[in-house]
């Protein structure tokens, strides 16, 4: 596997992409299969990258040139700068969720029942949040009931100190 930093021409977004080889990158580029994941621009080229430089011989670090692509469950090493950016993004997302829930009513395990009642006009519409099993959430979406998962768990009001 090989990792390239790619850059879109229209907005200059830089993003990382994994390929089986340099030839795989060239093949996908030639066939027009690459696009910026941020803006969708299909005009993507390799961005300037820092080379992988091996550590000194007396260092304990090891540089792996052809490391396999990470799996979803595998731990990923994050640099200090990336970790700070990730913390800031997670904090912003948590604040957005908190703001969204300010005008919402906690309905607990009665969420699916109340969401359906609102959808079918049996109950006044409003913003609610609660608990629902994944299969039930899927059933709600298949019925066309407008629901969305929250990125962070919500502590029920009765469980708060």
N, C-alpha and C positions, 0 to 999 in steps of 0.2 A: 504494500500500500504506500501511496505517496500523497502528501498534503500540499496543496497549493493555496496561496492567498490569491483570490480573484477580485477584479474590480470592474464595476459597470461603467460604461462610458458616459451615460446621460447624467447620473447623479454623483458618481465617484464613490459609491458604497463599496467597502472592502469586506469580503467574507471568505471563510475557509471552506474548501471542498476537498474531499478524499477521492482518489482514483486508484485503480489497480496498477497503473503505470503511466509514464509520460505519454505513451502511445494511446492509452485509453483517453487521456485528456484531449489529445490532438484529434482523435476520432470523434469524440462528443462535440468538440468545438466545431469541427468541419461539418458535422451533420446538423448543427444548430440546436443541440439539445441542452445547452447551458443558458441559464437566465439568472438575473439577480433575484435572490429570495426576498429582498426588501421592496424593490420597485418593479420587478418583472422585466427589466431591460434585457433583451437577448444579446446585446453587444457587450460581451464579457471578455476580458483579457487577463493574463497573469499580472498580478501586482508585484511590486518590489518586495522581496522577502529577505530576512536576515538568514544567513547560512547557518546550518547546524554545525557548531564547532565543538569538538570533543574536549572534555576537561583535561587538566594536567594529569600526568601519570600517577601522582600520589594522592589524587582526589578519590573520594568514595563514590562519586556520581558515575552513572553509566549512561551513555548515549546510545539509543537504539534507533538505527536508521530505518529499518523496515518493520516497524511495530504494526500489529494487526489493528484494524479499526476497533474502537471501543464498542462494547456491547452496552445495551441500556442499563444493565445492572452493575457494570464494572465501575470502580472508582476512577475518577478523572482528576489529574493533577491540574490545579488552577493557580496561576501566578497571583501575587499580591494585588496587582493592579486590576486583574480580572475579577478577583474576589470582591474587591471594593465596589466595582461596577455592578456585580451581581447582587450584592447586599443592597445597593441603592435601588436597583430595579425591583427587587423583592419588596423593599420598604414602600416604594411608590405604588406597587400593586396592592399591598396590604392596606395602604391609606385609601386607595380608590375603592376597595371592597368595603371598608368601614364607612366611607361616605355614602356609598350605594345603599348600605343597610340602615342608615339613619332613618329613612322614611319607610322602612319595611317592618312588617310584624312577624315575630317568631311564631310559627304554628306547629313546631315539633314534628312528630310522626304523622300528623294529619295533613301534611303538605300535599300529597297526591290527591287526596279527596277534595281539598279546598281549591287546588289549582284547576281540577276538572270542573268543579262547580262554577268557578269564575269564567272559565273558557266557554261553558255551555249556557251562560247567562242565568244560572240558578242562584248566584250570589253576586253581590256587588264586587266589581273589579278593584284590585288594590295590589300593592307590592307586598309579597309574603316571602318568607324563607323558612326552611325547616329541614327535616331528614326524610330521605327516601332511599330505598334499595336501588342498586344499579339497574336491575331488570325493570323495576317500576318506572324509573326515570326514562329508560328507553321506550317503554310503552307509552308514556306521556308524550314524548317527542314524536313517536309514530302516529299518535292521534292528532298531532298538530297543536298540542298545548304548548304555549311558549314558556319553556323552562331552560335554565342554563346552570351548569355546575359552578360552585364558588371555588376559587383557587385555594382558599385556606379554610380550615375547619372553623365552625362557629360554636362558641361555648353557649349552651342554652342558658337563658336568664336565671332559671332556678338553680343552676350549678355554680353560678358566680358567688363569690363571698360577699 
